[in-house]
Amino acid sequence: MTDNILLDVQKLSIKSGENILVKNISFHICKEEMFCLVGESGSGKSITSRTIMGLLDKRKIKVDGAITLDKQKNNLTMLSEKEWQKIRGEEIALIYQHPTLALHPFLKIGNQMLDVLRSKKSIGKKEAKKEVFQQLLEMNFSDPERIAAAYPSQLSGGMNQRVMISMALLLRPRLLIADEPTTGLDTINQQKVIRKLLELKEKYKMSILFITHDLHLADQIADKVAVMKNGEIIEVAPLSTIRENPQHSYTRDL
């Protein structure tokens, strides 16, 4: 079983001053698994994902516990920013909840994607452009040249979300964190994004940590579910168990 674990989180606690944001949580994500972290707003889901990505300000936030990737000895919570540069994007990538806030409003989509690609790979501009266009095609953009030449404000919310997914997948990460990726999208676009994530998960053989407040959505896609409440994980189980025999009253209420 341990050979199949990609990400292992053990006794993770997160504090801001005297406020305990996450309390002693443990879970693991297997290779090629869709792992859903479910809970209401403020339960600790997003700050957990940002900790896994090494995005917290260590001057303001205290983190205890261990996060390891694919049995490596290094505790991700202890890495320097320089060490994180080798992991972020290539090993672990994040789709932000609000793409319009994550995308630079004054840079064209293509330039932002080129920056991501060329910051990590020794690749010429012509070849990099080809990869960017191919990735946009993969997200069902029929005219990638037009999308690459556009600014985020010229695209719809659903299109910007697909751009964010394209950008996150450029470097073929082994773990993709999707933080409420369908928030603000209509039902049709929600389903398009979900179907595409499932398709790409299979194609690239990656794991996905999918964060959502919607247990019904998790029920459509998850292999395994962890339920968070007030900074604690109160239940972790395969989807079938959560669906048929939830152990906690909070899970039943969700």
Buried (B, 14 or more C-beta within 10 A) or exposed (E): EEEEBBBBBBEBBBBEEEEBBBBBBBBBBBBBBBBBBBBBEBBBBBBBBBBBBBEBEEEEBBBEBBBBBEEEEEBBBEBEEEEBBEBBBBBBBBBBBBBBEBBEEEBBBBEBBBBBBBEBEEBEEEEBBEBBBEBBBBBEBEEBEEBBEBBBEEBEBBBBBBBBBBBBBBBEBBBBBBBBBBBBBEEEBBEBBBEBBBEBBEEEEBBBBBBBBBBEBBBEBBBBBBBBBBBBBBBBBEBEBBBEEBEEEBBEEB
